[in-house]
Amino acid sequence: MTGLDVFGQGAAELGAWARQSGQQLFPREDETAVDAETITSFLEYAKSLIDEGATPGVDAQIEDVGAGVEQGLFGTGKSVFHLQFHTQVQTFASASGAAMTLLRLPARTSGDHQTVNKASMYWSIAATSAAPESAGILMDFLLTDPEAAKALRLERGVTAFPEVQSAIEDELDEIERICLDFARDLQAEVSPAPRVTPADAVGFGEEFTRISQEFYFGSKDAQATAQELLTVLEGMQPAE
């Protein structure tokens, strides 16, 4: 049994670590970009979890990611925690058959979780659309119509509209209500959402995983790995 099943190879984890350090991976003009020191501290912390047995070794973590929900450590009850977007608890509860609890993201500084509302997906209309008004009507229906919300439910994300939440809550099962209540409870403390990942940076997650694994396998030290990741990030920042 381990504490966390996987930690240290996901860009979302680095993003949370950066926010709790007062920085952003893709900052707006009034925000501070993540620096090499913060990335280094993240890598060293993740490695310390491996060394202390709180997470499996990097080989086992890679295997766990490939195993999927049903066969992974968390889905089979072999790890206590799993970091994931909160509506995905439905998938893990179904796979494991176990009762599950949603908790806030751990904080580097007590009370400063820097939890944010993360859109699970974005509805968009092409600038070249031949029927933008019709597309807008469809989008409005998908976002705000109670009947559409009852069909979509919550696994792809909790609706941001309180009136739609109220309209569907009686339709939800027990685990879905846990997701909805958790999202509602957090609204009093969420931080501003980070900038949407720039178009040129959609591949950062894969690059982060690849480069960070070189550190966990011992091919590079933390400082060199952090500098390489920072160089990649800087090359993916949007032109202002």
Secondary structure, DSSP 8 states (H G I E B T S, - for coil): -EEES--SS-HHHHHHHHHTTT-BSS--TTS-B--HHHHHHHHHHHHHHHHTTSS--HHHHHHHHHHHHHHSTTTTTSEEE----GGGHHHHHHHH-----------SSTT----B---S------TT-S-HHHHHHHHHHHHH-HHHHHHH-STT---S-HHHHHHHGGG--HHHHHHHHHHHHHTTT-B-------GGGTTHHHHHHHHHHHHHTTSS-HHHHHHHHHHHHHHHS---
